[in-house]
């Protein structure tokens, strides 16, 4: 065989190996992101034009999250926040709308105390999705109900559900250990 044929075969083999490595790397990245984000991965993938863009967004969230100094709450802080939560729930009976607003505010206070920035809602939800992917959808649901109520499109029963959604996130945030420790 002539030399140029061997060169073509070698180039084809190198290209095939690179393609296999690239495919395996992408599959491993997809699996890792899906394991970390769970249903949040599916939600982002459904909203994004391509899976690649969805994964890019999730990786951006991870990079942003790595810049934060997230810490667990002390026992005293947890006790204070729990008592505030009980007050929010008790207020629901007399003023459901105010209770929902206070629940959202309390969650932001807990986030701030833990080290999360509390910019706009979408950014907060994205930041939370890195460490708390299982409950971030509750946060979105509670917030969505609160916004609907402001527009006159949600009644007391929906507000009750909003408080329940907020409670699940609240409990996760208050009880959460150090994220690095929890992942291990």
Phi and psi in degrees as a GROMACS rama.xvg file:
@    title "Ramachandran Plot"
@    xaxis  label "Phi"
@    yaxis  label "Psi"
@TYPE xy
-80.0458  157.947  UNK-2
-59.9857  -41.0778  UNK-3
-63.6481  -30.6384  UNK-4
-67.0802  -42.3797  UNK-5
-63.4965  -36.7205  UNK-6
-65.4319  -43.9918  UNK-7
-62.919  -42.4168  UNK-8
-63.5552  -44.0564  UNK-9
-62.9762  -42.6917  UNK-10
-64.0681  -41.8351  UNK-11
-63.7457  -40.5795  UNK-12
-65.2054  -43.9426  UNK-13
-61.5444  -44.0447  UNK-14
-62.6222  -42.7365  UNK-15
-63.9488  -42.3337  UNK-16
-63.9842  -44.8167  UNK-17
-61.0816  -39.28  UNK-18
-64.5342  -41.978  UNK-19
-64.6114  -44.2204  UNK-20
-63.5609  -43.9798  UNK-21
-62.2953  -44.5574  UNK-22
-64.2523  -42.9459  UNK-23
-65.8989  -38.7517  UNK-24
-63.928  -45.2223  UNK-25
-63.4058  -41.2752  UNK-26
-64.8748  -40.4734  UNK-27
-65.4086  -41.5751  UNK-28
-64.0625  -44.6681  UNK-29
-60.1318  -45.1223  UNK-30
-62.1904  -45.0196  UNK-31
-61.2227  -46.8883  UNK-32
-64.4057  -39.8098  UNK-33
-65.8338  -39.7048  UNK-34
-66.6757  -39.5033  UNK-35
-72.8247  -44.2016  UNK-36
-96.6059  -16.9287  UNK-37
54.866  -125.78  UNK-38
-66.3916  -22.6917  UNK-39
-65.5854  -35.0884  UNK-40
-59.6008  -47.5265  UNK-41
-62.4686  -40.3653  UNK-42
-64.784  -45.6434  UNK-43
-66.3286  -41.1952  UNK-44
-63.4857  -36.6182  UNK-45
-69.2556  -31.9751  UNK-46
-84.6825  -23.5196  UNK-47
-85.3236  150.818  UNK-48
-62.4489  -35.0529  UNK-49
-137.584  160.352  UNK-50
-63.5324  -36.2521  UNK-51
-61.498  -42.8394  UNK-52
-67.474  -37.1208  UNK-53
-63.446  -45.9522  UNK-54
-66.7857  -34.7284  UNK-55
-62.3871  -41.9411  UNK-56
-62.9735  -43.3886  UNK-57
-65.3852  -38.8832  UNK-58
-66.1109  -36.9764  UNK-59
-62.4175  -39.6408  UNK-60
-61.5208  -43.648  UNK-61
-61.1286  -46.1324  UNK-62
-61.5888  -42.4727  UNK-63
-62.6153  -45.5161  UNK-64
-60.8673  -35.665  UNK-65
-63.3919  -19.0313  UNK-66
-80.4895  -13.5274  UNK-67
-88.1515  152.086  UNK-68
-104.581  81.7761  UNK-69
-81.9581  131.385  UNK-70
-130.829  152.295  UNK-71
-73.7259  159.567  UNK-72
-81.0494  149.959  UNK-73
-73.1  166.371  UNK-74
-59.7896  -42.7024  UNK-75
-62.664  -42.6882  UNK-76
-62.4868  -43.7036  UNK-77
-59.4103  -43.6024  UNK-78
-62.5451  -42.3941  UNK-79
-63.2543  -47.1282  UNK-80
-65.9464  -37.6688  UNK-81
-62.5914  -41.2707  UNK-82
-67.8257  -35.1423  UNK-83
-64.6857  -38.5677  UNK-84
-64.1777  -42.1598  UNK-85
-59.9205  -37.3149  UNK-86
-65.8413  -39.8421  UNK-87
-61.1108  -46.4976  UNK-88
-64.0543  -40.2564  UNK-89
-65.383  -35.2226  UNK-90
-68.4462  -21.3148  UNK-91
-55.2718  -38.5207  UNK-92
-57.9067  -44.311  UNK-93
-88.5985  -31.2075  UNK-94
-149.146  79.8294  UNK-95
-55.6457  -41.3766  UNK-96
-62.9687  -46.4773  UNK-97
-65.3484  -35.9596  UNK-98
-61.5166  -43.4532  UNK-99
-64.7035  -43.3669  UNK-100
-61.7921  -41.4643  UNK-101
-69.6022  -34.1075  UNK-102
-62.2981  -44.5002  UNK-103
-63.6145  -43.2372  UNK-104
-63.3055  -41.2522  UNK-105
-64.0561  -40.5231  UNK-106
-61.8073  -42.112  UNK-107
-62.5276  -38.9705  UNK-108
-63.2557  -42.7376  UNK-109
-64.2515  -44.0386  UNK-110
-58.1432  -47.0565  UNK-111
-59.9995  -44.7251  UNK-112
-62.8896  -32.2242  UNK-113
-80.4257  -16.2969  UNK-114
112.389  3.64544  UNK-115
-82.0458  140.467  UNK-116
-72.4352  152.741  UNK-117
-122.077  54.3745  UNK-118
-65.0046  -144.562  UNK-119
-65.939  164.17  UNK-120
-57.4703  -48.1599  UNK-121
-60.7437  -38.485  UNK-122
-67.1032  -43.0005  UNK-123
-58.3446  -47.7434  UNK-124
-62.5232  -42.0031  UNK-125
-62.6355  -42.4807  UNK-126
-63.4378  -43.292  UNK-127
-64.9186  -31.2946  UNK-128
-63.3064  -22.6735  UNK-129
-70.4521  -44.7046  UNK-130
-96.8577  -22.8972  UNK-131
-133.721  58.072  UNK-132
-65.8558  -23.0214  UNK-133
-77.0765  -21.6865  UNK-134
-116.057  -4.65373  UNK-135
-64.2387  -29.3316  UNK-136
-66.062  -32.0446  UNK-137
-62.9183  -40.541  UNK-138
-61.998  -44.8374  UNK-139
-62.5405  -42.1528  UNK-140
-64.8746  -45.575  UNK-141
-61.8714  -43.7742  UNK-142
-64.2756  -40.9253  UNK-143
-61.2657  -40.2194  UNK-144
-66.658  -41.8974  UNK-145
-60.6315  -42.6935  UNK-146
-65.6609  -42.0544  UNK-147
-61.9876  -38.4626  UNK-148
-64.4502  -40.8538  UNK-149
-59.4799  -29.4756  UNK-150
-91.6521  5.60748  UNK-151
78.2601  21.3323  UNK-152
-116.669  20.3969  UNK-153
-146.843  134.317  UNK-154
-101.417  -165.479  UNK-155
-61.8117  -40.6325  UNK-156
-63.2223  -41.2343  UNK-157
-65.9368  -38.759  UNK-158
-63.5946  -36.8089  UNK-159
-61.0217  -42.0209  UNK-160
-65.4083  -36.9679  UNK-161
-60.4803  -44.7567  UNK-162
-63.0353  -38.9656  UNK-163
-62.7405  -42.9941  UNK-164
-61.7959  -46.6961  UNK-165
-61.5071  -38.0753  UNK-166
-61.4546  -40.3049  UNK-167
-62.1664  -42.8666  UNK-168
-67.8543  -43.8111  UNK-169
-54.8258  -50.1253  UNK-170
-60.4383  -40.8773  UNK-171
-63.7118  -44.3876  UNK-172
-67.0077  -40.7631  UNK-173
-71.5831  -38.2263  UNK-174
-87.0554  -14.3466  UNK-175
-61.1999  138.22  UNK-176
-86.9823  -176.254  UNK-177
-57.3451  126.495  UNK-178
-55.9348  -36.8713  UNK-179
-66.2593  -41.68  UNK-180
-65.1121  -41.5028  UNK-181
-65.5616  -38.1914  UNK-182
-65.8557  -36.121  UNK-183
